[in-house]
Amino acid sequence: MRNLPIVAPNGMQVALGDVAHVHVEEGPGMIKTENARPNGWIFVDIEGQDLGSYVETARQVVSEQVELPAGYSVSWSGQYEYMERAKQRLSLVVPVTVAIIMLLLYLNFRRLAEVLIILGTLPLALVGGIWLMYWLGYDMSVAVGVGFIALAGVAVEIGVVMLVYLNQAWRRHAERARAEQRPVNREELRQAVIEGALLRVRPILMTVAAIIAGLLPIMLGGGTGAEVMQRIAAPMVGGMVSATVLTLLVIPAAFLLWRGHGIER
């Protein structure tokens, strides 16, 4: 494109320096606005520290060492903002999930004691997931929270099956004692607990093995979205190990103590 001269009405050429002062000055490459206010972005890459604790530390340092002029403000956005929104949703979803689990358990057993046995021992099922997260170096995130919610559902389901078989074995022994017109004792209760628990060893181990085998490819895989999926699968893989111990040992022991207290009364 050819530069054309600026010609005045009287035919004289006007130089650019006669009408403007041209100089080079540094400035923003782009002016951005948000909520009708000009703003500038500072991008930070975090490594070796979780996002939440970094922002809390950075926010404290900024508030102590940076004096903002009138009309200026600082806000923390990006992944941190998404995480805060997800935490607000999880703070509502988790209590609602626990309430639904309690309601379904009560509708199934019709006794509050058995509901409390499962909910009281449920944190033990989450221990394996916490240990595996610590071993892998994962921080708490939304994906990890989703994994723990799924783990809690599976652990409760396995615990319900165990309690159902324990109750069935206990009823058989109690009916046999009534038919023989004699009271049941703690030794007979112990035999009923062992009988009911042994009936669930193979199905529970098969369920746990199938879940772990299905999640291991996710844990060991790569590609797009692998980091998120690994953090969902990690609590379940580790938690299923502790959930197996919970189901086969802790729940029968808690059932034995509860029913034994009823026999003594």
Backbone torsions as a table, in degrees:
resi	resn	phi	psi	omega
1	MET	NA	132.1	-176.6
2	ARG	-86.9	133.6	179.1
3	ASN	-76.1	117.2	-179.3
4	LEU	-91.9	140.4	178.7
5	PRO	-72.9	155.7	175.6
6	ILE	-90.2	120.0	-175.0
7	VAL	-110.9	128.6	177.8
8	ALA	-77.6	165.7	179.3
9	PRO	-59.5	-27.3	179.1
10	ASN	-85.9	6.1	177.0
11	GLY	92.1	-2.7	179.2
12	MET	-84.8	143.2	177.8
13	GLN	-82.1	137.0	-178.0
14	VAL	-104.4	124.7	176.6
15	ALA	-77.4	149.9	-179.2
16	LEU	-63.1	-34.0	178.7
17	GLY	-66.9	-19.0	178.3
18	ASP	-76.1	-23.0	-174.5
19	VAL	-115.7	-11.2	-177.0
20	ALA	-153.0	155.1	174.7
21	HIS	-108.4	111.3	-175.3
22	VAL	-101.3	126.5	175.3
23	HIS	-150.2	161.6	-179.9
24	VAL	-95.8	130.3	-178.5
25	GLU	-141.5	137.7	178.9
26	GLU	-76.7	144.1	-179.5
27	GLY	-165.3	178.8	-179.6
28	PRO	-65.7	141.5	177.9
29	GLY	-69.0	-25.1	179.8
30	MET	-153.4	139.6	176.7
31	ILE	-96.7	119.6	-178.8
32	LYS	-112.5	148.7	176.8
33	THR	-130.6	149.4	175.6
34	GLU	-148.8	131.9	-174.4
35	ASN	55.7	39.9	178.1
36	ALA	62.9	24.9	177.9
37	ARG	-129.9	132.9	174.7
38	PRO	-61.8	142.3	-178.7
39	ASN	-145.6	158.1	175.7
40	GLY	-126.1	148.3	-175.3
41	TRP	-110.2	139.5	171.4
42	ILE	-120.5	116.4	-177.3
43	PHE	-93.6	134.1	-177.5
44	VAL	-127.9	128.6	173.5
45	ASP	-100.4	129.3	-175.5
46	ILE	-109.1	134.8	178.4
47	GLU	-143.0	133.0	178.1
48	GLY	82.8	8.2	179.8
49	GLN	-152.6	145.7	179.9
50	ASP	-73.6	155.0	-172.6
51	LEU	-64.4	-42.4	-175.7
52	GLY	-63.5	-48.0	-179.4
53	SER	-67.1	-34.3	178.1
54	TYR	-63.4	-46.2	-178.0
55	VAL	-65.2	-38.3	178.5
56	GLU	-62.9	-42.6	178.0
57	THR	-66.0	-45.4	-179.6
58	ALA	-64.4	-37.9	178.8
59	ARG	-63.8	-39.8	178.3
60	GLN	-66.5	-41.7	179.8
61	VAL	-64.9	-42.5	-179.8
62	VAL	-64.2	-42.4	-179.2
63	SER	-66.6	-28.6	-179.0
64	GLU	-86.1	-31.6	-170.2
65	GLN	-112.1	-9.9	-177.2
66	VAL	-114.8	124.6	175.7
67	GLU	-104.0	115.1	-177.6
68	LEU	-87.7	135.6	174.7
69	PRO	-66.0	168.6	178.7
70	ALA	-62.9	135.0	179.3
71	GLY	91.9	-4.1	180.0
72	TYR	-104.7	150.2	177.4
73	SER	-150.0	160.6	-179.6
74	VAL	-122.8	133.2	175.3
75	SER	-133.9	149.2	-177.4
76	TRP	-106.7	120.1	-172.2
77	SER	-125.5	-155.7	178.3
78	GLY	73.2	-140.5	-178.1
79	GLN	-63.3	-31.1	178.5
80	TYR	-64.5	-40.9	179.0
81	GLU	-64.6	-41.2	177.1
82	TYR	-63.5	-39.1	179.6
83	MET	-64.6	-40.9	179.1
84	GLU	-64.6	-39.4	177.2
85	ARG	-64.1	-41.7	179.5
86	ALA	-65.4	-37.1	177.4
87	LYS	-62.7	-39.6	178.1
88	GLN	-63.1	-40.2	178.5
89	ARG	-68.0	-42.1	180.0
90	LEU	-65.8	-33.2	177.7
91	SER	-63.1	-21.4	174.9
92	LEU	-94.4	-39.1	-175.2
93	VAL	-68.7	-42.7	-175.7
94	VAL	-63.3	-50.2	176.9
95	PRO	-61.3	-37.4	178.2
96	VAL	-64.7	-40.1	178.7
97	THR	-63.1	-45.1	178.7
98	VAL	-63.3	-39.5	178.9
99	ALA	-64.5	-41.3	178.3
100	ILE	-65.0	-41.4	177.5
101	ILE	-60.8	-44.0	178.4
102	MET	-61.8	-41.8	-179.7
103	LEU	-64.7	-45.1	179.8
104	LEU	-65.0	-38.6	177.8
105	LEU	-64.6	-41.5	179.8
106	TYR	-66.8	-39.4	177.9
107	LEU	-65.6	-27.4	-179.6
108	ASN	-80.7	-44.7	-174.9
109	PHE	-96.7	-26.7	-177.5
110	ARG	62.9	18.1	176.4
111	ARG	-136.8	135.6	-177.6
112	LEU	-73.8	-27.4	-176.9
113	ALA	-62.7	-43.9	-178.8
114	GLU	-69.6	-33.0	174.6
115	VAL	-62.9	-42.6	-179.9
116	LEU	-69.0	-31.2	177.2
117	ILE	-62.0	-46.8	-178.3
118	ILE	-69.4	-45.9	-178.8
119	LEU	-69.4	-32.7	179.3
120	GLY	-71.0	-32.3	179.3
121	THR	-93.4	-6.2	-178.3
122	LEU	-60.1	-39.7	178.5
123	PRO	-57.4	-27.6	177.8
124	LEU	-65.9	-29.4	178.6
125	ALA	-71.0	-23.1	-179.1
126	LEU	-85.5	-10.5	-176.5
127	VAL	-63.1	-42.7	-179.6
128	GLY	-61.3	-38.3	177.1
129	GLY	-65.6	-38.8	178.5
130	ILE	-66.5	-41.8	179.2
131	TRP	-62.7	-44.2	-178.9
132	LEU	-66.5	-37.8	175.8
133	MET	-61.1	-42.1	179.1
134	TYR	-65.6	-40.0	-179.0
135	TRP	-67.6	-37.0	179.2
136	LEU	-82.6	-11.2	-179.9
137	GLY	78.5	26.4	179.7
138	TYR	-84.9	142.0	173.6
139	ASP	-94.4	162.5	178.4
140	MET	-68.8	130.6	-179.3
141	SER	-148.3	179.5	179.3
142	VAL	-64.7	-41.1	179.3
143	ALA	-61.9	-40.9	178.1
144	VAL	-64.7	-40.7	176.9
145	GLY	-60.7	-40.6	176.6
146	VAL	-63.0	-40.2	178.0
147	GLY	-62.5	-39.4	179.2
148	PHE	-69.2	-35.7	176.7
149	ILE	-63.3	-44.2	177.6
150	ALA	-63.7	-39.7	178.4
151	LEU	-62.8	-42.3	179.4
152	ALA	-60.8	-40.3	178.9
153	GLY	-64.0	-43.9	-179.8
154	VAL	-67.1	-42.1	-179.8
155	ALA	-63.1	-40.7	177.8
156	VAL	-65.2	-40.1	179.9
157	GLU	-61.8	-45.2	179.4
158	ILE	-66.3	-38.6	177.9
159	GLY	-64.0	-36.3	177.8
160	VAL	-63.5	-43.6	179.4
161	VAL	-61.5	-42.9	178.8
162	MET	-61.9	-45.6	-179.9
163	LEU	-63.6	-36.7	178.3
164	VAL	-60.5	-45.1	-179.7
165	TYR	-71.5	-33.6	175.1
166	LEU	-64.2	-42.5	178.2
167	ASN	-64.7	-40.0	178.7
168	GLN	-63.3	-45.1	178.7
169	ALA	-64.2	-39.7	179.0
170	TRP	-65.7	-39.6	178.7
171	ARG	-65.2	-37.9	178.7
172	ARG	-63.0	-43.5	179.1
173	HIS	-68.3	-38.3	179.2
174	ALA	-66.4	-40.4	178.1
175	GLU	-66.7	-36.9	177.1
176	ARG	-64.6	-39.6	178.9
177	ALA	-67.8	-38.7	177.8
178	ARG	-66.3	-38.4	178.4
179	ALA	-64.1	-33.2	178.5
180	GLU	-89.2	3.1	176.9
181	GLN	55.9	53.1	177.4
182	ARG	-144.2	153.0	178.1
183	PRO	-78.2	153.4	176.1
184	VAL	-84.6	151.1	179.3
185	ASN	-121.4	178.7	-176.7
186	ARG	-67.3	-32.5	178.9
187	GLU	-66.2	-39.5	177.6
188	GLU	-67.9	-37.1	175.1
189	LEU	-62.0	-41.3	179.1
190	ARG	-62.6	-42.2	178.3
191	GLN	-64.5	-37.0	178.5
192	ALA	-66.1	-40.0	179.0
193	VAL	-65.1	-44.3	179.1
194	ILE	-62.9	-41.9	179.8
195	GLU	-63.5	-46.2	-179.6
196	GLY	-67.1	-37.6	-180.0
197	ALA	-69.6	-38.7	-179.3
198	LEU	-64.6	-30.2	179.2
199	LEU	-67.2	-19.7	-176.4
200	ARG	-105.0	0.3	-177.3
201	VAL	-63.4	-53.1	-177.0
202	ARG	-65.5	-48.1	178.7
203	PRO	-60.3	-38.9	-179.3
204	ILE	-67.8	-43.8	178.6
205	LEU	-63.3	-38.0	177.2
206	MET	-65.7	-40.6	179.1
207	THR	-64.3	-45.7	-179.5
208	VAL	-64.4	-43.4	-179.9
209	ALA	-63.0	-38.7	179.5
210	ALA	-67.1	-40.6	-179.8
211	ILE	-66.3	-45.7	-179.2
212	ILE	-65.4	-42.2	179.4
213	ALA	-63.6	-33.8	178.6
214	GLY	-74.0	-26.4	-178.0
215	LEU	-93.5	-19.0	-179.4
216	LEU	-60.2	-40.7	175.7
217	PRO	-59.1	-33.1	176.5
218	ILE	-68.9	-41.1	-179.2
219	MET	-65.8	-35.8	-174.8
220	LEU	-97.0	-6.3	-176.0
221	GLY	-83.3	178.3	178.2
222	GLY	-142.9	-169.6	179.9
223	GLY	104.9	-171.6	-177.9
224	THR	-65.4	129.1	178.8
225	GLY	79.9	3.9	-176.6
226	ALA	-66.5	-36.0	-178.4
227	GLU	-63.4	-39.9	179.3
228	VAL	-68.8	-45.3	-177.6
229	MET	-66.1	-35.0	178.2
230	GLN	-64.5	-35.5	-179.5
231	ARG	-76.9	-20.6	172.2
232	ILE	-79.1	-39.1	-175.7
233	ALA	-78.2	-31.0	-174.7
234	ALA	-58.2	-47.8	178.2
235	PRO	-60.8	-34.0	-178.6
236	MET	-73.7	-40.1	180.0
237	VAL	-64.0	-49.5	179.0
238	GLY	-69.6	-36.6	-177.3
239	GLY	-71.4	-28.1	-179.9
240	MET	-67.3	-29.2	177.4
241	VAL	-66.8	-50.4	178.9
242	SER	-69.3	-29.6	176.9
243	ALA	-66.2	-32.9	176.8
244	THR	-65.1	-45.2	177.1
245	VAL	-62.7	-41.1	178.2
246	LEU	-58.6	-48.2	-173.6
247	THR	-69.9	-39.8	-174.4
248	LEU	-84.8	-21.9	-175.5
249	LEU	-120.0	-52.0	-171.7
250	VAL	-72.2	-47.6	-177.7
251	ILE	-63.8	-45.8	175.0
252	PRO	-59.6	-38.1	178.7
253	ALA	-66.0	-42.0	177.7
254	ALA	-64.8	-39.0	177.1
255	PHE	-63.3	-40.5	179.1
256	LEU	-63.3	-43.5	178.9
257	LEU	-65.5	-40.2	-178.6
258	TRP	-66.6	-50.5	-179.8
259	ARG	-68.2	-33.9	177.7
260	GLY	-64.3	-37.0	175.5
261	HIS	-63.9	-37.3	177.6
262	GLY	-66.3	-36.2	178.2
263	ILE	-66.0	-41.9	-180.0
264	GLU	-64.6	-34.3	178.8
265	ARG	-71.6	NA	NA
